[in-house]
């Protein structure tokens, strides 16, 4: 079912509020977008707006070159990443970039996530790809993420930065992002438990 633009905008705001409540985006960090199916237009979250209080009026509509075609604010500083992925993945209609704290902690420690630990991750996530640290918001970062996305992966960890979840629709992208954080927490707890019981 193809959603109308007002529904897309409401869902985008709802998902950002949910991610904010879970601590996966903070006041001004994290972003998300939805491609209007069958078009080259994208609704994206704005830069510099409190994510926990985001409204549909804050959202910005851009084309795949980053030109603003509707809305009053500026698109997310990561708009390049979003449009780069849409260009290489016609099957993807939603992208979420979050700052999952436990996943980021693993990357800071130089550790990779073990996808085999959770069945839902094995079912939902088509391989986790990793991108080395590159300055946020840059063309260089967008290019690296698009290269990883073009392999078919729908889950990308940005070293020391966050994660990118890709979906056919917004709720699938949200599930990817949340599943990555759940996996990181389970992996962390399992390591702690093994350590404690080994004492």
DABELPE-V147421 format. One record per backbone hydrogen bond with DSSP energy under -1.0 kcal/mol. NH is the residue of the N-H (numbers start at 1). CO is the residue of the C=O. If there is no record, write none. Layout:
# DABELPE-V147421
nh = [NH:NH]
co = [CO:CO]
This chain:
# DABELPE-V147421
nh = [8:9:10:11:12:13:14:15:16:17:18:19:20:21:22:23:24:31:33:34:35:36:39:42:43:44:45:47:51:53:58:60:61:62:63:66:69:70:76:79:82:83:84:85:86:87:89:92:93:94:95:96:97:98:99:104:105:106:107:108:109:110:111:117:122:123:124:125:127:129:131:138:142:143:144:145:146:147:148:149:150:151:152:156:157:158:159:161:162:163:164:165:166:167:173:174:175:176:177:178:179:180:181:182:183:184:185:186:187:188:189:190:191:192:193:194:195:196:197]
co = [4:5:6:7:8:9:10:11:12:13:14:15:16:17:18:20:19:97:95:43:93:41:36:62:34:60:32:74:27:50:55:44:70:42:67:63:61:61:45:76:78:79:80:81:82:83:85:89:167:167:33:165:31:163:24:100:101:102:103:104:105:107:106:114:118:119:120:121:125:155:157:135:138:139:140:141:142:143:144:145:146:148:149:164:129:162:131:158:158:98:156:96:154:94:169:170:171:172:173:174:175:176:177:178:179:180:181:182:183:184:185:186:187:188:189:190:191:192:193]
